[in-house]
Amino acid sequence: MTTFRCRVAEWRSSSLRRVTSWVPQWFPKTAVVSGPQEAAMAFPHLQQPSFLLASLKADSVNKPFAQRCQDLVKVIEDFPAKELHAIFPWLVESIFGSLDGVLVGWNLRYLQGRMSPVEYSIAMEFLDPGGPMMKLVYKLQAEDYKFDFPVSYLPGPVKASIQERVLPDSPLYHNKVQFPPMGGLGLNLALNPFEYYMFFFALSLITQKPLPGALHIRTSDCAYFTLVDRYLSWFLPIEGSVLPPLSSSPGGPSPSPAPRTPAMPFASYGLHHTSLLKRHISHQTSVNADPASHEIWRSETLLQVFVEMWLHHYSLEMYQKMQSPHAKLEVLHYRLSVSSALHSPAQPSLQALHAYQESFTPTEEHVLVVRLLLKHLHAFSNSLKPEQVSPSAHSHATSPLEEFKRAAVPRFVQQKLYLFLQHCFGHWPLDASFRAVLEMWLSYLQPWRYAPEKQAQTSDCQPRCVSERWAPFVQENLLMYTKLFVGFLSRALRTDLVSPKNALMVFRVAKVFAQPNLAEMIQKGEQLFLEPELVIPHRQHRLFTAPPFTGSFLSSWPPAVTDTSFKVKSHVYSLEGQDCKYTPMFGPEVRTLVLRLAQLITQAKQTAKSISDQCGESTPGRPFLSWLGFCSTDANGCYPANDLDEMGQDSVRKTDEYLEKALEYLCQVFRLSEAQLAQLTLALGTTRDENGKKQLPDCIVGEDGLILTPLGRYQIINGLRRFDIEYQGDLELQPIRSYEIASLVRMLFQLSSAINHRFAGRMAALCSRADFLGSFCRYHLMEPGLTGRHLLSPVARGSTVSRARGPRLSLRFLGSYRTLLSLLLAFFVASLFCIGPLACALLLVLGYLLYAVAMTLLTERSKLHQL
């Protein structure tokens, strides 16, 4: 560090010498500067931050990571904000990577304490909310510096809205958009240091591309995931208040944060708040006069940045469906005012449509981080004191932090999370990775799991009863429970429930919704929504007002109506629009889907048991020598249709348990009777045949054979049923398997073909003999089971194989990895007993001859009994 400070001091003195050397002769001698600060004041264009930045960039290439962080800590402590603001954008980009994903920075998403403990601890200490980097942020925040952030890297809906000259609905962008001058390129946001830092931190989760070998890294062990958890715990504290910013100098006063402009009164966090668009049009820049609101400006900014960067992704149709007629009218007036002010037409709606429909596919890591955010927000909101939870407890004496706790989820998170979940439910692949989305959804649906009071577990391990205290949450998040449940049903009906991972997901959802009293709360919410609306003029008018844009033009109206039915309807209409067609969760349509799911669960249980029985029959009966490769491999062996076959009997047991409990929970929630399940099971033909095996897929007989019905295609796609497929061709010409050496198999086929071609007559003569030698040759040279094999082609059904193959030698078993490994193992064991290779080979041949003689006698005896 001493070397670094000396280098900067040398640069300062050299720049000072250069400044004094070219001072013009006519310049007064008294004006000659005598120090670096005076030089900077006299010649602003020769300030030293460029030298500091150049030194840090050089060190980033030449010095190790630990030394660079030590230098940065010393620079943050020693240099004033006037010099540090020039290195701040470069430092943020060097840590979190570039916005285009080219530079990876410190690679926090894949930095783990187990793999790189030194780098991990240094990075976590430097980026800690109480660490040097945040101290730099507060240092610059006190001087009110602004940094440009390009709009082109914002989420698709926000970017398209700003490019169309329409202010987004989040206060995060208010009074920050900088339109380019004539001929300028791109739009920028003028952000304060804390916002700039958090924008980069949040977007690095999305912009940074995954590394090739990062598939086996646990997200919860990475530095980025840990930092998110620390930032949430620091700025959204569950206990106590938000800690004040760190002091910029030892013993000095803490820098006062810049006021939130425009500030939003915390009393307006309820259903109706100030209209952002209208406030932007009238250029209101009033600052909140309440100094207590400065306590949580960082908390509010952090939450808004995380929600905007991680959840604000959806299509234009979904965006338009959210808007009310009042909001659309206001947007139209705003477009006209902006267009007339700038003397240029607004961006065409067709281009906006293209911009809004940018493809966005969240990753599993992204979903896990969002789940962490939701879990912490539930704990944060539930940390309200009991006397402050009810609306009647609102008073001017309530602190801004308590008001923020009450409004964090419904005001900032609910709407964008619903759209994000809808996007995931509709676009996520139908595989086991959907478990991450599922657990995120279930975490949001159960805020009582993160309440400070813990309910006592019952002695019989029954699920805990959901308290009536949570009825308002369930009702005000009705679509989260009902419509997303229907979306999950549609996914479950298209997945392979025989797979243990898919069965576990169905079990998890059924278990959550089967919690006592939860179904009754959901049903009560649906009744409140479906009840007829009373004809009250002002209430009927306010019903068609979406929360994101209501407020200032309604300020002269009466206070918010506390009617529960109105709240439920306002929630549904604000998320789905006025023309939504609500499908009740306990209505006949959804009940039909649940019955179909119950049928598939029953089928999947029987399929899993059939697979288990087949594996149990085939494994014990397989000879040991067939594993060694001395017996012919079954060419018609079944291949796994799902991961159940590969995971063994334990997976069969787990799948059966998951499906059994899921069916039980679904019957509890939707009140299904055993008679209904039995009737549906028989209707779909899920009974077994005489041999106890699964029937063929559902088919009808046509002119050319069997034709699959839609049900049969569904059964095959989901692995519920399948045809017994047999290989009908020449066993020597069947495809090379994964356990065979391709080049060796081809060479052995050519060798055996040459031998068969040359000695075909002699082999036929030997096999035609009636003595033991003829039986011995037939056992080795004749293909077993060839005669009487029926072709399964629907075009030539019923015909038999007319082409008879003569005796031939097959050496393909020598091309198997198992055979070669067995031979090597035998030679290795023989060498331990001082048996040479030649003697070992003779012993192997002798042992096989004895085995072949015994098998020949057994085969001939079985033929005599068949006759």
FIMAR-537743 format. One record per residue (C-alpha): residue in one letter; x, y, z. Coordinates in steps of 0.2 Angstrom, whole numbers, padded with zeros to 4 digits, always signed. Layout:
N
AXYZ ...
***
This chain:
867
M+0000+0000+0000 T+0015+0012+0004 T+0021+0009-0014 F+0004+0013-0021 R+0003+0029-0011 C+0020+0034-0016 R+0016+0032-0034 V+0000+0043-0033 A+0011+0056-0023 E+0024+0056-0037 W+0011+0058-0050 R+0003+0073-0040 S+0020+0081-0039 S+0025+0078-0057 S+0008+0085-0063 L+0011+0100-0051 R+0029+0103-0059 R+0021+0102-0076 V+0008+0114-0071 T+0021+0127-0065 S+0033+0124-0079 W+0021+0130-0093 V+0014+0144-0083 P+0014+0159-0095 Q+0027+0173-0092 W+0013+0186-0091 F+0004+0176-0077 P+0007+0184-0060 K+0019+0176-0049 T+0007+0176-0034 A-0005+0165-0044 V+0008+0151-0045 V+0000+0136-0036 S+0010+0128-0022 G+0000+0112-0019 P-0010+0099-0027 Q-0027+0105-0021 E-0023+0123-0026 A-0017+0116-0043 A-0034+0107-0045 M-0043+0123-0041 A-0033+0134-0053 F-0034+0121-0067 P-0050+0111-0066 H-0046+0101-0082 L-0030+0095-0074 Q-0037+0087-0059 Q-0029+0071-0053 P-0043+0058-0053 S-0038+0052-0070 F-0021+0047-0063 L-0029+0038-0049 L-0040+0029-0061 A-0026+0024-0072 S-0016+0017-0057 L-0031+0007-0051 K-0034+0000-0069 A-0015-0005-0070 D-0016-0013-0053 S-0031-0023-0058 V-0020-0032-0071 N-0004-0033-0062 K-0008-0036-0043 P-0017-0051-0035 F-0035-0049-0029 A-0031-0047-0011 Q-0018-0033-0014 R-0030-0024-0025 C-0044-0024-0012 Q-0032-0018+0001 D-0027-0004-0010 L-0045+0000-0013 V-0049+0001+0005 K-0035+0013+0008 V-0040+0024-0007 I-0058+0025-0001 E-0052+0031+0016 D-0039+0043+0011 F-0046+0052-0005 P-0060+0064-0005 A-0076+0062-0014 K-0071+0074-0027 E-0058+0062-0033 L-0067+0046-0029 H-0082+0050-0040 A-0072+0048-0056 I-0067+0030-0051 F-0084+0025-0045 P-0092+0019-0061 W-0076+0009-0066 L-0076+0001-0049 V-0094-0004-0049 E-0092-0012-0067 S-0076-0021-0062 I-0085-0029-0047 F-0102-0034-0055 G-0097-0035-0073 S-0102-0025-0088 L-0121-0023-0092 D-0119-0032-0109 G-0112-0047-0100 V-0095-0046-0109 L-0085-0042-0093 V-0088-0054-0078 G-0081-0044-0065 W-0078-0053-0048 N-0089-0067-0054 L-0099-0066-0038 R-0112-0078-0044 Y-0100-0092-0045 L-0088-0087-0031 Q-0089-0100-0017 G-0081-0101+0000 R-0078-0120-0001 M-0068-0118-0018 S-0060-0101-0015 P-0060-0097+0004 V-0048-0082+0003 E-0056-0073-0011 Y-0073-0076-0005 S-0070-0069+0012 I-0061-0054+0005 A-0075-0050-0007 M-0089-0052+0006 E-0079-0041+0018 F-0077-0028+0005 L-0095-0028-0002 D-0103-0030+0015 P-0117-0017+0019 G-0105-0010+0032 G-0090-0013+0022 P-0078-0001+0012 M-0088-0001-0004 M-0104+0005+0005 K-0094+0018+0014 L-0088+0024-0003 V-0107+0025-0009 Y-0111+0035+0006 K-0096+0047+0004 L-0102+0051-0014 Q-0120+0052-0008 A-0116+0066+0004 E-0110+0076-0011 D-0125+0073-0022 Y-0116+0066-0037 K-0126+0059-0051 F-0121+0045-0063 D-0128+0040-0080 F-0136+0023-0082 P-0141+0018-0100 V-0160+0015-0102 S-0156+0001-0115 Y-0151-0011-0101 L-0167-0009-0091 P-0180-0023-0091 G-0190-0024-0107 P-0206-0016-0102 V-0197-0001-0093 K-0186+0002-0108 A-0200+0002-0121 S-0211+0013-0110 I-0197+0026-0108 Q-0192+0025-0126 E-0210+0029-0130 R-0209+0044-0119 V-0221+0037-0106 L-0215+0037-0088 P-0216+0020-0080 D-0227+0017-0065 S-0213+0015-0052 P-0207+0030-0043 L-0189+0023-0045 Y-0188+0032-0062 H-0197+0048-0058 N-0187+0064-0062 K-0172+0053-0067 V-0175+0051-0086 Q-0163+0062-0096 F-0168+0064-0114 P-0153+0066-0126 P-0150+0083-0135 M-0153+0085-0153 G-0142+0072-0162 G-0138+0063-0145 L-0138+0044-0144 G-0148+0035-0131 L-0158+0039-0115 N-0150+0039-0098 L-0156+0039-0080 A-0147+0051-0068 L-0145+0040-0053 N-0137+0044-0036 P-0123+0033-0030 F-0133+0021-0020 E-0146+0019-0034 Y-0132+0016-0047 Y-0123+0003-0036 M-0139-0006-0033 F-0144-0006-0051 F-0128-0014-0056 F-0129-0027-0042 A-0147-0032-0046 L-0144-0033-0065 S-0129-0043-0063 L-0140-0058-0059 I-0148-0057-0076 T-0135-0049-0088 Q-0121-0060-0083 K-0120-0076-0094 P-0118-0093-0085 L-0101-0101-0085 P-0099-0118-0094 G-0095-0128-0079 A-0107-0119-0067 L-0121-0132-0068 H-0116-0141-0052 I-0114-0125-0041 R-0126-0123-0027 T-0134-0105-0028 S-0135-0104-0009 D-0116-0106-0007 C-0112-0092-0019 A-0106-0075-0014 Y-0120-0066-0024 F-0134-0076-0015 T-0126-0072+0002 L-0124-0054-0002 V-0142-0052-0006 D-0147-0060+0010 R-0135-0048+0020 Y-0142-0033+0010 L-0160-0038+0014 S-0156-0041+0033 W-0147-0024+0034 F-0159-0013+0024 L-0175-0022+0028 P-0172-0027+0046 I-0184-0039+0055 E-0179-0032+0072 G-0174-0015+0076 S-0173-0001+0064 V-0162+0003+0048 L-0144+0006+0053 P-0138+0024+0049 P-0125+0026+0035 L-0107+0024+0041 S-0097+0039+0045 S-0086+0045+0031 S-0072+0049+0043 P-0068+0043+0060 G-0077+0053+0073 G-0085+0064+0059 P-0103+0066+0056 S-0113+0054+0045 P-0117+0060+0028 S-0135+0065+0026 P-0143+0056+0012 A-0150+0065-0002 P-0169+0067+0000 R-0180+0056-0011 T-0186+0067-0025 P-0200+0067-0027 A-0204+0060-0010 M-0219+0049-0007 P-0229+0051+0009 F-0229+0035+0018 A-0248+0037+0022 S-0250+0035+0003 Y-0244+0017+0003 G-0261+0011+0004 L-0273+0007-0010 H-0273+0024-0017 H-0257+0034-0019 T-0251+0049-0028 S-0252+0047-0047 L-0234+0047-0054 L-0239+0052-0072 K-0249+0067-0067 R-0236+0072-0054 H-0223+0071-0068 I-0234+0081-0080 S-0236+0095-0068 H-0217+0095-0064 Q-0220+0093-0045 T-0204+0093-0036 S-0209+0095-0018 V-0199+0086-0005 N-0207+0077+0009 A-0206+0088+0024 D-0206+0074+0036 P-0187+0071+0041 A-0191+0054+0048 S-0194+0047+0031 H-0176+0049+0028 E-0173+0034+0039 I-0179+0022+0026 W-0175+0030+0009 R-0162+0016+0006 S-0174+0002+0011 E-0187+0009-0001 T-0174+0011-0015 L-0167-0007-0012 L-0184-0015-0013 Q-0189-0005-0028 V-0173-0009-0038 F-0174-0028-0034 V-0192-0029-0039 E-0190-0019-0055 M-0174-0028-0061 W-0180-0046-0056 L-0199-0046-0058 H-0203-0033-0071 H-0203-0044-0086 Y-0219-0047-0096 S-0227-0044-0113 L-0237-0029-0120 E-0253-0038-0119 M-0251-0042-0101 Y-0246-0024-0098 Q-0261-0017-0107 K-0273-0029-0097 M-0267-0021-0081 Q-0271-0003-0086 S-0288+0005-0081 P-0297+0017-0093 H-0292+0031-0082 A-0274+0027-0083 K-0274+0024-0102 L-0283+0041-0104 E-0269+0049-0093 V-0256+0041-0103 L-0263+0047-0119 H-0263+0065-0112 Y-0245+0063-0107 R-0240+0057-0124 L-0248+0072-0132 S-0240+0084-0120 V-0223+0076-0123 S-0225+0076-0141 S-0230+0094-0143 A-0216+0099-0131 L-0202+0090-0141 H-0210+0094-0158 S-0208+0075-0162 P-0221+0061-0163 A-0220+0048-0150 Q-0213+0031-0155 P-0226+0021-0165 S-0235+0008-0155 L-0229-0006-0167 Q-0211-0003-0162 A-0217-0002-0144 L-0225-0019-0146 H-0209-0026-0152 A-0199-0019-0138 Y-0211-0026-0125 Q-0211-0043-0132 E-0192-0046-0130 S-0189-0064-0125 F-0185-0066-0107 T-0182-0083-0099 P-0177-0083-0081 T-0164-0095-0074 E-0166-0107-0059 E-0153-0096-0050 H-0164-0080-0054 V-0179-0089-0046 L-0170-0095-0031 V-0164-0077-0027 V-0182-0070-0030 R-0188-0084-0017 L-0175-0077-0005 L-0182-0060-0007 L-0200-0066-0004 K-0196-0075+0011 H-0187-0061+0019 L-0201-0049+0014 H-0214-0060+0023 A-0203-0060+0039 F-0201-0041+0037 S-0219-0038+0035 N-0224-0050+0049 S-0212-0041+0061 L-0225-0028+0064 K-0231-0026+0082 P-0248-0034+0085 E-0256-0017+0089 Q-0250-0010+0072 V-0256-0023+0061 S-0274-0018+0060 P-0279-0003+0049 S-0287+0006+0064 A-0269+0007+0071 H-0263+0019+0058 S-0258+0035+0066 H-0246+0050+0063 A-0236+0043+0078 T-0232+0027+0068 S-0214+0027+0061 P-0210+0027+0043 L-0202+0010+0045 E-0218+0002+0052 E-0228+0010+0038 F-0216+0003+0025 K-0217-0015+0033 R-0236-0014+0030 A-0235-0008+0012 A-0220-0017+0006 V-0228-0033-0001 P-0245-0026-0008 R-0238-0009-0014 F-0221-0014-0022 V-0221-0033-0025 Q-0239-0041-0027 Q-0243-0035-0045 K-0226-0038-0053 L-0224-0055-0044 Y-0240-0061-0051 L-0235-0057-0069 F-0218-0065-0066 L-0226-0081-0060 Q-0238-0081-0074 H-0224-0080-0086 C-0214-0094-0078 F-0230-0105-0077 G-0233-0103-0095 H-0215-0103-0102 W-0205-0115-0091 P-0200-0132-0098 L-0210-0147-0092 D-0196-0154-0082 A-0191-0156-0064 S-0182-0139-0064 F-0199-0131-0062 R-0197-0136-0044 A-0188-0119-0041 V-0203-0109-0047 L-0215-0120-0038 E-0206-0117-0021 M-0205-0098-0024 W-0224-0098-0027 L-0228-0109-0012 S-0217-0098-0001 Y-0227-0082-0006 L-0243-0091-0002 Q-0238-0095+0016 P-0233-0080+0025 W-0238-0088+0041 R-0223-0099+0040 Y-0212-0083+0042 A-0222-0076+0057 P-0213-0073+0073 E-0225-0083+0083 K-0224-0101+0081 Q-0239-0112+0082 A-0237-0128+0092 Q-0236-0144+0082 T-0250-0156+0085 S-0246-0173+0092 D-0252-0183+0077 C-0241-0173+0065 Q-0256-0165+0057 P-0254-0149+0047 R-0256-0133+0057 C-0272-0124+0055 V-0271-0107+0046 S-0276-0094+0058 E-0291-0082+0053 R-0278-0068+0055 W-0272-0072+0037 A-0289-0071+0029 P-0286-0053+0023 F-0270-0059+0015 V-0278-0073+0006 Q-0292-0063+0000 E-0281-0049-0006 N-0270-0061-0016 L-0284-0072-0022 L-0277-0074-0040 M-0261-0080-0033 Y-0270-0095-0025 T-0284-0098-0038 K-0278-0094-0055 L-0260-0100-0053 F-0267-0116-0045 V-0276-0119-0062 G-0260-0115-0071 F-0251-0128-0061 L-0265-0141-0064 S-0263-0138-0083 R-0244-0142-0081 A-0247-0157-0070 L-0259-0165-0083 R-0245-0164-0096 T-0230-0171-0085 D-0225-0189-0082 L-0231-0192-0064 V-0222-0208-0063 S-0206-0198-0061 P-0202-0196-0042 K-0198-0177-0045 N-0214-0173-0054 A-0224-0183-0041 L-0215-0173-0027 M-0221-0157-0035 V-0239-0163-0035 F-0237-0168-0017 R-0230-0152-0012 V-0244-0141-0020 A-0258-0153-0013 K-0251-0153+0004 V-0250-0134+0005 F-0268-0131-0001 A-0274-0145+0011 Q-0269-0135+0026 P-0284-0134+0038 N-0294-0118+0035 L-0285-0112+0020 A-0297-0120+0007 E-0311-0111+0017 M-0302-0095+0016 I-0300-0096-0003 Q-0318-0101-0005 K-0324-0086+0005 G-0313-0075-0005 E-0321-0081-0021 Q-0338-0078-0014 L-0334-0060-0010 F-0328-0058-0028 L-0343-0066-0036 E-0356-0057-0025 P-0366-0044-0035 E-0360-0026-0034 L-0371-0014-0025 V-0376+0001-0036 I-0366+0015-0027 P-0360+0028-0040 H-0344+0033-0032 R-0339+0015-0027 Q-0344+0008-0044 H-0333+0022-0052 R-0318+0018-0041 L-0319+0000-0044 F-0312+0003-0061 T-0296+0011-0055 A-0280+0001-0055 P-0268+0004-0040 P-0253+0009-0050 F-0260+0025-0057 T-0273+0031-0045 G-0272+0044-0032 S-0270+0063-0036 F-0285+0065-0047 L-0295+0056-0034 S-0289+0066-0019 S-0305+0075-0017 W-0315+0059-0015 P-0320+0050+0001 P-0307+0039+0010 A-0303+0021+0004 V-0318+0010+0007 T-0314-0004+0019 D-0327-0016+0012 T-0319-0033+0010 S-0329-0037-0006 F-0322-0021-0014 K-0304-0025-0009 V-0305-0042-0017 K-0313-0035-0033 S-0301-0021-0034 H-0287-0034-0032 V-0293-0045-0046 Y-0297-0031-0058 S-0281-0022-0056 L-0271-0038-0060 E-0283-0045-0074 G-0292-0030-0081 Q-0310-0026-0081 D-0314-0039-0095 C-0307-0054-0086 K-0316-0070-0085 Y-0313-0077-0068 T-0314-0096-0066 P-0318-0101-0048 M-0306-0113-0041 F-0320-0123-0033 G-0331-0122-0048 P-0336-0136-0060 E-0322-0133-0073 V-0308-0134-0061 R-0316-0148-0052 T-0315-0158-0069 L-0297-0154-0070 V-0294-0160-0053 L-0303-0176-0057 R-0292-0179-0072 L-0277-0176-0061 A-0284-0189-0049 Q-0286-0202-0063 L-0268-0199-0069 I-0261-0201-0051 T-0270-0218-0050 Q-0263-0223-0067 A-0246-0217-0062 K-0246-0227-0046 Q-0251-0243-0056 T-0237-0239-0069 A-0224-0237-0056 K-0229-0254-0048 S-0228-0262-0065 I-0211-0256-0068 S-0206-0261-0051 D-0213-0279-0054 Q-0204-0280-0071 C-0187-0275-0063 G-0190-0287-0049 E-0193-0301-0061 S-0179-0298-0073 T-0165-0294-0061 P-0165-0311-0051 G-0167-0322-0066 R-0152-0314-0075 P-0138-0327-0076 F-0121-0322-0069 L-0112-0327-0084 S-0123-0316-0095 W-0117-0301-0086 L-0099-0307-0089 G-0104-0307-0108 F-0103-0326-0111 C-0122-0327-0115 S-0131-0318-0128 T-0138-0301-0122 D-0157-0299-0124 A-0159-0288-0139 N-0177-0284-0134 G-0173-0277-0117 C-0183-0263-0111 Y-0176-0245-0110 P-0180-0233-0096 A-0195-0221-0101 N-0191-0210-0085 D-0180-0208-0071 L-0189-0221-0061 D-0181-0236-0070 E-0163-0229-0066 M-0166-0225-0048 G-0172-0242-0041 Q-0185-0248-0029 D-0182-0234-0017 S-0189-0222-0030 V-0204-0233-0033 R-0208-0232-0015 K-0206-0213-0014 T-0216-0211-0030 D-0230-0221-0023 E-0230-0212-0006 Y-0230-0195-0015 L-0244-0199-0026 E-0254-0208-0012 K-0253-0192-0001 A-0256-0180-0015 L-0272-0190-0019 E-0277-0189-0001 Y-0274-0170+0000 L-0284-0167-0016 C-0299-0177-0010 Q-0298-0166+0006 V-0297-0149-0003 F-0311-0153-0016 R-0321-0165-0006 L-0319-0180-0018 S-0327-0196-0013 E-0320-0214-0015 A-0334-0218-0026 Q-0330-0205-0038 L-0312-0210-0039 A-0317-0228-0042 Q-0329-0224-0056 L-0316-0213-0065 T-0303-0226-0063 L-0314-0239-0071 A-0319-0227-0085 L-0302-0225-0091 G-0298-0243-0091 T-0284-0243-0078 T-0288-0261-0073 R-0275-0274-0076 D-0276-0289-0087 E-0276-0307-0083 N-0257-0308-0081 G-0257-0293-0069 K-0248-0282-0082 K-0252-0265-0089 Q-0264-0264-0104 L-0258-0257-0120 P-0261-0239-0124 D-0279-0234-0129 C-0282-0239-0147 I-0295-0243-0160 V-0294-0256-0174 G-0293-0248-0191 E-0290-0255-0209 D-0271-0256-0207 G-0270-0261-0188 L-0271-0252-0172 I-0274-0233-0172 L-0270-0223-0156 T-0283-0212-0149 P-0280-0195-0141 L-0280-0204-0124 G-0268-0217-0130 R-0256-0203-0137 Y-0257-0195-0120 Q-0253-0211-0111 I-0237-0214-0122 I-0231-0197-0120 N-0232-0197-0101 G-0225-0215-0100 L-0241-0221-0092 R-0243-0236-0105 R-0232-0242-0119 F-0232-0256-0132 D-0221-0271-0130 I-0208-0267-0144 E-0197-0282-0150 Y-0182-0281-0162 Q-0187-0290-0177 G-0171-0289-0188 D-0155-0298-0188 L-0147-0298-0171 E-0130-0296-0179 L-0135-0280-0188 Q-0144-0272-0173 P-0138-0254-0168 I-0121-0253-0158 R-0125-0251-0140 S-0117-0239-0128 Y-0109-0253-0119 E-0100-0259-0135 I-0084-0253-0143 A-0090-0248-0161 S-0074-0251-0170 L-0071-0268-0162 V-0089-0274-0165 R-0087-0270-0184 M-0071-0279-0185 L-0078-0294-0176 F-0093-0294-0188 Q-0082-0294-0203 L-0072-0309-0196 S-0087-0319-0191 S-0095-0316-0208 A-0079-0322-0217 I-0079-0338-0206 N-0098-0341-0209 H-0096-0338-0228 R-0081-0351-0229 F-0088-0364-0217 A-0106-0363-0220 G-0108-0380-0227 R-0098-0389-0213 M-0108-0379-0199 A-0125-0385-0207 A-0119-0403-0208 L-0114-0402-0189 C-0130-0395-0184 S-0140-0408-0194 R-0133-0422-0184 A-0144-0430-0171 D-0131-0435-0158 F-0124-0424-0144 L-0112-0415-0155 G-0126-0409-0166 S-0135-0403-0151 F-0119-0394-0145 C-0117-0385-0162 R-0135-0380-0163 Y-0134-0372-0145 H-0120-0361-0151 L-0123-0359-0170 M-0142-0357-0171 E-0151-0341-0167 P-0164-0346-0153 G-0182-0342-0155 L-0181-0337-0173 T-0195-0348-0179 G-0213-0343-0175 R-0208-0324-0173 H-0222-0313-0179 L-0220-0296-0187 L-0228-0282-0178 S-0230-0271-0193 P-0249-0266-0195 V-0247-0268-0214 A-0241-0286-0214 R-0249-0291-0197 G-0250-0310-0194 S-0236-0315-0206 T-0222-0324-0199 V-0203-0323-0203 S-0202-0334-0219 R-0183-0331-0221 A-0174-0345-0211 R-0156-0341-0206 G-0144-0355-0206 P-0131-0359-0193 R-0118-0346-0190 L-0105-0340-0178 S-0107-0324-0168 L-0092-0315-0160 R-0101-0299-0156 F-0101-0303-0137 L-0082-0300-0138 G-0084-0282-0142 S-0093-0278-0126 Y-0085-0268-0112 R-0091-0280-0099 T-0083-0295-0108 L-0066-0287-0110 L-0067-0281-0092 S-0071-0298-0086 L-0057-0306-0095 L-0045-0293-0089 L-0051-0296-0071 A-0049-0315-0073 F-0031-0313-0080 F-0027-0302-0065 V-0034-0314-0052 A-0024-0328-0060 S-0008-0318-0060 L-0011-0316-0041 F-0010-0336-0040 C+0005-0336-0051 I-0005-0343-0066 G+0002-0337-0083 P-0009-0330-0097 L-0009-0346-0107 A-0014-0357-0093 C-0027-0345-0088 A-0034-0344-0106 L-0035-0364-0106 L-0044-0364-0089 L-0057-0351-0095 V-0060-0362-0111 L-0062-0377-0101 G-0074-0369-0089 Y-0084-0362-0103 L-0085-0380-0111 L-0091-0387-0095 Y-0105-0374-0094 A-0109-0376-0112 V-0111-0395-0110 A-0123-0393-0096 M-0133-0380-0105 T-0134-0391-0120 L-0141-0406-0110 L-0154-0394-0101 T-0159-0387-0118 E-0162-0404-0125 R-0171-0411-0110 S-0183-0396-0111 K-0187-0399-0129 L-0191-0417-0125 H-0203-0411-0112 Q-0211-0399-0124 L-0214-0413-0136 
***
